[in-house]
Amino acid sequence: MLRRILIADREPAVADTLAAFLTLRGLEARTAYDAKQAMTEARIWRHDIFLADPSMPGMDGIELAAAVRPYAPECRLLLAAEPSWATEMRERAAWLEILEKPVHPEALLHRLAESAGLAP
């Protein structure tokens, strides 16, 4: 079961709010606000899910997801993109799951549970 999520978002309030919500729902969550911090967290903390913003300081979200992948090869990779960018992101990175912003925490939980076979 997916239990640990690393959230990389350039907006600390967004990352922290989502992490707090997911923690209250039983997941372990850590945050990073730039690519360097996300890479550090990925190296030292084993995560099941990686959720990235497409425009991270230091590296875009697609490049960051690719760079994080070797540290957690089985993790689920998600990118949260503005609706106007979602199509481009899907074309650039078909190997990523694309979520449209704003990402509602309940919808994210439902999507994770559904794909893990946990939703009714």
C-alpha positions in Angstrom: 0.0 0.0 0.0 1.2 3.5 -0.8 2.1 5.2 2.5 4.9 7.7 2.0 4.7 10.7 -0.2 7.3 13.3 -1.1 5.7 16.6 -2.2 7.9 19.0 -4.2 6.2 22.3 -4.8 7.7 25.8 -5.3 4.9 27.2 -3.0 5.6 26.2 0.6 2.0 26.9 1.7 0.7 24.5 -1.0 3.2 21.7 -0.1 2.8 22.1 3.6 -1.0 22.2 3.5 -1.2 19.1 1.3 1.3 17.3 3.5 -0.6 18.1 6.7 -3.9 16.9 5.2 -2.3 13.6 4.0 -0.6 13.1 7.3 -4.0 13.4 9.0 -5.3 10.7 6.7 -2.5 8.2 7.7 0.2 8.8 5.1 3.7 9.9 5.9 4.6 13.1 4.0 7.7 15.2 3.5 8.0 18.4 1.5 10.6 20.1 -0.7 10.4 23.6 -2.1 13.1 23.4 -4.8 14.9 20.7 -6.9 18.0 20.5 -4.7 15.9 19.9 -1.5 13.7 17.3 -3.3 16.8 15.4 -4.5 18.2 15.4 -1.0 14.9 14.1 0.5 14.7 11.4 -2.3 18.2 10.2 -1.4 17.6 9.8 2.3 13.9 9.0 2.6 12.2 6.0 0.9 9.0 7.2 -0.6 6.2 5.4 -2.5 4.8 8.5 -4.2 6.5 11.5 -5.6 4.3 14.5 -6.4 6.0 17.4 -8.2 5.1 20.9 -9.5 6.2 21.3 -13.1 8.0 24.6 -12.5 10.3 23.9 -9.6 13.3 26.2 -8.9 16.5 24.6 -10.2 14.9 22.0 -12.5 11.4 21.5 -14.1 9.1 18.9 -12.6 9.6 16.4 -15.4 13.4 16.6 -15.1 13.1 16.3 -11.3 10.9 13.3 -11.5 13.3 11.6 -13.8 16.2 12.5 -11.5 14.4 11.2 -8.4 13.4 7.9 -10.0 16.7 6.1 -9.5 16.4 6.6 -5.7 12.9 5.0 -5.6 12.5 3.0 -8.8 9.1 1.6 -7.8 7.6 4.9 -6.6 4.5 6.4 -8.3 5.4 9.6 -10.1 2.8 12.4 -10.4 3.0 15.9 -11.8 0.5 18.6 -10.8 0.1 21.0 -13.7 -2.0 24.0 -14.4 -4.8 23.0 -16.8 -3.3 25.1 -19.6 0.0 23.1 -19.3 -1.5 19.6 -18.7 -1.7 18.6 -22.4 1.9 19.7 -23.0 3.0 17.8 -19.9 1.3 14.7 -21.0 3.0 15.0 -24.4 6.5 15.6 -22.8 6.2 12.9 -20.2 3.7 10.1 -20.9 5.4 8.1 -18.2 4.1 10.5 -15.5 0.6 10.7 -14.1 -0.6 14.2 -14.7 -3.0 15.9 -12.2 -4.6 19.2 -12.9 -4.1 22.0 -10.4 -5.5 22.8 -8.1 -5.0 19.3 -6.6 -7.8 18.8 -4.1 -6.4 16.6 -1.3 -9.5 14.4 -1.1 -9.4 13.8 -4.9 -5.7 12.9 -4.6 -6.4 10.4 -1.8 -9.3 8.9 -3.8 -7.1 8.5 -6.9 -4.3 6.9 -5.0 -6.7 4.5 -3.3 -8.6 3.7 -6.4 -5.5 2.8 -8.4 -4.2 0.7 -5.5 -7.5 -1.2 -5.5 -8.6 0.2 -2.2 -11.6 2.3 -3.2 -15.1 0.9 -3.2 
